[in-house]
Amino acid sequence: MMKSSTLLSQSSGRNTSYSWLVTALLRALAVILFVVTAVFFIIRIVPGDPAKMILGEYSTPEALESMHHTLGLDLPLWEQFVRFVKTLFTHGDTGNSIITGTSTRVLIAERAPITLLLIVMACILAVIIALLLATVAATHKDKLPDHLIRIFPTITLGMPIFWVGMLLILLFSVRLHWFPVGGVGEGWLGTLYSLTLPAITVAFSQIPTLVRSLRAQMLEILESDFVVTLKAAGLPSGVILFKHVLRNSALPTLMLLGVNISYLIGGTLVVEQVFGIKGIGSLLFTSISNRDFPVIQGIALYCAISVVIISLLIEIISWWLDPRTKGKQ
């Protein structure tokens, strides 16, 4: 009887787990479909005529009409949407660039690697710096290091990321000559070296919230009963800190980073402009100035879908690492 009850409980737990996973996947799919629809319609609310951008301000009405037909802008809105969705799912892009005639997928693929590398570097730096600062603050509670580190988020949260980038350029590039002012170097080492300062700038926007969250979690765990028991058992403080406290504190911080991933990507696109990096950001701003609808839509979609996928992966990892969250989502 007991064995049967155990098997029933395990089966129920698995069903709950699968149900949560299916729900999470369906929720992500619904968000992606909403983003696809929103990107198509919102871009058409913005004033301006792409045909006039291509032909020039003094183009004739006949030429504009012909260009509208070529671009499919003379079709009913619902038919344009059907064509847009069909192109998206059959070719993986949003059509060809109005200005260059190149597939948006090709244009984005050329710029994406440098942007992705910058995002990864920024995430790594943000996590490392946040871990160091939060550990020092939590282990020196209400002492001078803790007070100084707690002031840091209060001061930095209101700083615009582009302004931080310009300050870092003035200090580390113009005055100290430690890093290049902008651009991307040659080779892997040159690329990593030239992206270090932009990555620090992007990480700067995430560090304050990560430090505050991680410090609060660490203090809560340091005062918990099981940590007091481990100290009484004579376990070294370093082992307690790194093996038990940090491990249990990292999960909420990881979830916070997942929530902020959209701000991280948005900040990266802005920082690319500040440092003159030829990534997705520069392509986006050029496309906006040229009213290049397909490229703008492609960048918006790829960025939004990336945010949804990364958030879903972090949610699944958190659900897998912490058994307490299973069945509660």
C-alpha positions as CSV (number, residue, x, y, z in Angstrom):
1,M,0.0,0.0,0.0
2,M,2.8,2.4,0.9
3,K,4.7,1.5,-2.3
4,S,1.6,2.2,-4.4
5,S,1.1,5.5,-2.6
6,T,4.7,6.5,-3.3
7,L,4.4,5.6,-7.0
8,L,1.2,7.6,-7.2
9,S,2.9,10.6,-5.6
10,Q,5.9,10.4,-8.0
11,S,3.6,10.1,-11.0
12,S,1.6,13.2,-9.8
13,G,4.8,15.1,-9.4
14,R,5.9,14.3,-12.9
15,N,2.6,15.3,-14.4
16,T,2.7,18.6,-12.5
17,S,6.2,19.2,-13.8
18,Y,5.2,18.4,-17.4
19,S,2.1,20.6,-17.1
20,W,4.2,23.5,-15.9
21,L,6.7,23.1,-18.7
22,V,4.0,22.9,-21.4
23,T,2.3,26.0,-19.8
24,A,5.6,27.9,-19.9
25,L,6.2,27.0,-23.5
26,L,2.7,28.0,-24.6
27,R,3.1,31.3,-22.7
28,A,6.4,32.0,-24.5
29,L,4.7,31.1,-27.9
30,A,1.8,33.5,-27.1
31,V,4.2,36.3,-26.3
32,I,6.1,35.7,-29.5
33,L,2.9,35.8,-31.6
34,F,1.9,39.0,-29.9
35,V,5.3,40.6,-30.6
36,V,5.0,39.6,-34.3
37,T,1.6,41.3,-34.6
38,A,2.7,44.3,-32.6
39,V,5.9,44.9,-34.6
40,F,4.0,44.8,-37.9
41,F,1.2,47.3,-36.9
42,I,3.2,49.7,-34.7
43,I,5.9,50.3,-37.4
44,R,3.1,51.4,-39.8
45,I,1.8,54.0,-37.3
46,V,5.1,55.9,-37.5
47,P,4.7,58.8,-40.0
48,G,6.7,58.8,-43.2
49,D,6.6,57.1,-46.6
50,P,9.3,54.5,-47.4
51,A,8.8,55.0,-51.1
52,K,9.6,58.7,-50.8
53,M,12.7,57.8,-48.8
54,I,13.9,55.7,-51.7
55,L,13.0,57.9,-54.6
56,G,13.7,61.3,-53.0
57,E,11.6,64.2,-51.9
58,Y,10.9,65.4,-55.5
59,S,9.7,62.1,-56.9
60,T,6.6,62.1,-59.2
61,P,3.2,60.6,-58.1
62,E,3.6,58.0,-60.8
63,A,7.0,56.9,-59.5
64,L,5.7,56.8,-55.9
65,E,2.7,54.7,-57.0
66,S,4.9,52.2,-58.8
67,M,7.2,52.0,-55.8
68,H,4.3,51.4,-53.5
69,H,3.2,48.5,-55.8
70,T,6.8,47.1,-55.8
71,L,7.0,47.2,-52.0
72,G,3.4,45.8,-51.5
73,L,2.3,49.0,-49.7
74,D,-0.7,49.4,-52.0
75,L,-2.2,46.1,-50.7
76,P,-4.9,46.1,-47.9
77,L,-3.4,46.0,-44.4
78,W,-4.5,42.5,-43.6
79,E,-3.0,41.2,-46.9
80,Q,0.3,42.9,-46.0
81,F,0.2,41.2,-42.6
82,V,-0.5,37.8,-44.2
83,R,2.5,38.3,-46.6
84,F,4.6,39.5,-43.6
85,V,3.8,36.4,-41.5
86,K,4.3,34.0,-44.5
87,T,7.7,35.5,-45.3
88,L,8.7,35.3,-41.6
89,F,7.9,31.6,-41.3
90,T,9.1,30.5,-44.7
91,H,12.4,32.5,-45.0
92,G,13.1,33.4,-41.4
93,D,13.2,37.1,-42.1
94,T,11.0,40.1,-42.7
95,G,11.8,40.6,-46.3
96,N,14.5,42.6,-48.1
97,S,15.9,45.9,-47.1
98,I,14.2,48.8,-48.9
99,I,17.5,50.6,-49.2
100,T,20.0,47.9,-50.1
101,G,17.7,45.1,-51.3
102,T,19.5,42.6,-49.1
103,S,17.7,40.1,-47.0
104,T,17.1,41.3,-43.4
105,R,18.3,37.9,-42.2
106,V,21.7,38.4,-43.9
107,L,22.0,42.0,-42.6
108,I,21.3,41.0,-39.1
109,A,23.5,37.9,-39.2
110,E,26.4,40.0,-40.3
111,R,26.1,42.3,-37.2
112,A,24.7,39.9,-34.6
113,P,28.0,38.1,-33.6
114,I,29.6,41.3,-32.3
115,T,26.4,42.3,-30.4
116,L,26.0,38.9,-28.9
117,L,29.7,38.9,-27.7
118,L,29.2,42.3,-26.1
119,I,26.0,41.1,-24.3
120,V,27.8,37.9,-23.0
121,M,30.8,39.9,-21.8
122,A,28.5,42.4,-20.1
123,C,26.6,39.6,-18.3
124,I,29.8,37.9,-17.1
125,L,31.3,41.2,-15.8
126,A,28.0,42.2,-14.1
127,V,27.7,38.8,-12.3
128,I,31.4,38.7,-11.2
129,I,31.4,42.3,-9.9
130,A,28.0,41.9,-8.3
131,L,29.2,38.7,-6.5
132,L,32.3,40.4,-5.2
133,L,30.5,43.5,-4.0
134,A,27.6,41.7,-2.5
135,T,29.8,39.2,-0.7
136,V,31.9,42.0,0.8
137,A,28.8,43.9,1.9
138,A,27.1,40.8,3.4
139,T,30.1,39.7,5.3
140,H,30.7,43.2,6.7
141,K,27.1,44.1,7.6
142,D,26.7,47.6,9.0
143,K,30.4,48.3,8.7
144,L,32.2,50.9,6.4
145,P,32.5,48.6,3.3
146,D,28.8,47.7,3.6
147,H,27.8,51.3,3.8
148,L,29.9,52.3,0.8
149,I,28.6,49.5,-1.3
150,R,25.0,50.2,-0.3
151,I,25.5,53.8,-1.4
152,F,26.7,52.7,-4.8
153,P,23.3,51.5,-6.2
154,T,21.6,54.6,-4.9
155,I,24.0,56.9,-6.9
156,T,24.3,54.8,-10.1
157,L,20.7,53.8,-10.7
158,G,19.8,57.2,-12.1
159,M,22.7,57.5,-14.5
160,P,21.8,57.2,-18.2
161,I,23.9,54.5,-19.8
162,F,25.1,56.6,-22.7
163,W,26.4,59.3,-20.2
164,V,28.2,56.6,-18.3
165,G,29.8,55.4,-21.5
166,M,31.0,58.9,-22.4
167,L,32.5,59.4,-18.9
168,L,34.4,56.1,-19.2
169,I,35.7,57.1,-22.6
170,L,36.9,60.4,-21.2
171,L,38.6,58.7,-18.2
172,F,40.0,55.4,-19.6
173,S,40.5,56.2,-23.3
174,V,41.2,60.0,-23.6
175,R,43.0,60.6,-20.3
176,L,44.6,57.2,-19.3
177,H,44.8,55.6,-22.8
178,W,44.0,52.2,-21.4
179,F,41.3,51.4,-24.0
180,P,40.5,52.5,-27.6
181,V,37.9,55.3,-28.0
182,G,35.7,53.2,-30.2
183,G,35.5,50.6,-33.0
184,V,36.4,47.0,-32.9
185,G,40.0,45.6,-33.0
186,E,41.4,42.9,-35.3
187,G,41.5,39.2,-34.2
188,W,40.0,37.7,-31.1
189,L,42.3,39.4,-28.6
190,G,41.8,42.7,-30.3
191,T,38.1,42.3,-30.4
192,L,37.9,41.3,-26.7
193,Y,40.2,44.2,-25.7
194,S,38.2,46.8,-27.7
195,L,34.9,45.5,-26.3
196,T,36.0,45.6,-22.7
197,L,35.1,49.2,-22.0
198,P,31.7,49.0,-23.8
199,A,31.0,45.7,-21.8
200,I,31.8,47.5,-18.5
201,T,29.4,50.3,-19.6
202,V,26.5,47.9,-20.3
203,A,27.3,45.9,-17.1
204,F,27.2,49.1,-15.1
205,S,23.4,49.4,-15.7
206,Q,22.8,45.9,-14.2
207,I,25.3,45.8,-11.3
208,P,23.3,48.0,-8.8
209,T,20.1,45.9,-8.8
210,L,22.1,42.6,-8.8
211,V,24.2,43.8,-5.8
212,R,21.2,44.9,-3.8
213,S,19.3,41.6,-4.5
214,L,22.3,39.3,-3.8
215,R,23.2,41.2,-0.6
216,A,19.7,40.9,0.8
217,Q,19.6,37.1,-0.1
218,M,23.0,36.5,1.5
219,L,22.1,38.3,4.7
220,E,18.9,36.3,5.0
221,I,20.7,33.0,4.5
222,L,23.6,33.9,6.8
223,E,21.1,34.4,9.6
224,S,19.2,31.2,8.9
225,D,19.2,28.2,11.2
226,F,21.1,25.8,9.0
227,V,24.0,28.2,8.7
228,V,24.1,28.6,12.5
229,T,24.2,24.8,12.7
230,L,27.1,24.6,10.2
231,K,29.1,27.2,12.2
232,A,28.4,25.3,15.4
233,A,29.7,22.1,13.7
234,G,33.0,23.8,13.1
235,L,32.8,24.0,9.3
236,P,35.2,26.7,7.9
237,S,33.5,30.0,7.2
238,G,34.9,30.0,3.6
239,V,33.2,26.7,2.9
240,I,29.9,27.9,4.4
241,L,30.0,31.1,2.4
242,F,30.9,29.7,-1.0
243,K,29.3,26.3,-0.9
244,H,26.1,27.0,1.0
245,V,25.4,30.8,1.2
246,L,26.3,31.8,-2.3
247,R,24.8,28.7,-3.9
248,N,21.4,29.4,-2.2
249,S,21.6,33.1,-2.9
250,A,22.4,32.9,-6.6
251,L,19.1,31.6,-7.8
252,P,17.0,34.8,-7.1
253,T,19.8,36.9,-8.6
254,L,19.8,34.7,-11.7
255,M,16.0,35.2,-12.1
256,L,16.5,38.9,-11.7
257,L,19.1,39.0,-14.4
258,G,16.6,37.1,-16.6
259,V,14.0,39.7,-15.9
260,N,16.4,42.5,-16.8
261,I,17.7,40.9,-20.0
262,S,15.5,43.2,-22.1
263,Y,17.1,46.2,-20.5
264,L,20.5,44.7,-21.1
265,I,19.9,44.2,-24.8
266,G,18.4,47.7,-25.2
267,G,21.4,49.2,-23.3
268,T,23.8,47.3,-25.6
269,L,22.2,48.8,-28.7
270,V,22.7,52.3,-27.3
271,V,26.2,51.7,-26.1
272,E,27.2,50.5,-29.6
273,Q,26.3,53.9,-30.9
274,V,28.4,55.6,-28.2
275,F,31.5,53.5,-29.0
276,G,31.1,53.4,-32.7
277,I,30.6,49.6,-32.8
278,K,29.2,48.2,-36.1
279,G,26.6,45.9,-34.5
280,I,22.9,45.5,-34.4
281,G,22.5,48.9,-32.7
282,S,24.1,50.9,-35.5
283,L,22.1,49.0,-38.1
284,L,18.9,49.8,-36.2
285,F,19.6,53.5,-35.9
286,T,20.5,53.7,-39.6
287,S,17.4,51.8,-40.6
288,I,15.2,54.1,-38.5
289,S,16.7,57.2,-40.1
290,N,16.1,55.7,-43.6
291,R,12.6,54.4,-42.8
292,D,13.7,50.9,-43.7
293,F,10.6,49.0,-42.5
294,P,11.8,45.4,-43.1
295,V,15.1,45.9,-41.3
296,I,13.5,47.7,-38.3
297,Q,10.9,44.9,-38.0
298,G,13.6,42.2,-38.3
299,I,15.7,43.7,-35.5
300,A,12.7,44.3,-33.2
301,L,11.5,40.7,-33.8
302,Y,14.9,39.0,-33.3
303,C,15.6,41.1,-30.1
304,A,12.1,40.4,-28.7
305,I,12.3,36.7,-29.5
306,S,15.7,36.5,-28.0
307,V,14.4,38.1,-24.8
308,V,11.5,35.6,-24.6
309,I,13.8,32.6,-25.2
310,I,16.4,33.7,-22.7
311,S,13.8,34.4,-20.1
312,L,12.2,31.0,-20.7
313,L,15.5,29.2,-20.3
314,I,16.3,31.0,-17.1
315,E,12.9,30.2,-15.8
316,I,13.4,26.5,-16.6
317,I,16.9,26.5,-15.1
318,S,15.5,28.1,-11.9
319,W,12.6,25.6,-11.8
320,W,15.1,22.8,-12.2
321,L,17.6,24.0,-9.6
322,D,15.0,24.8,-6.9
323,P,12.6,21.9,-6.2
324,R,10.4,24.3,-4.1
325,T,9.3,26.1,-7.3
326,K,8.0,22.9,-8.9
327,G,4.3,22.9,-9.3
328,K,4.0,26.5,-8.0
329,Q,4.5,28.3,-11.2
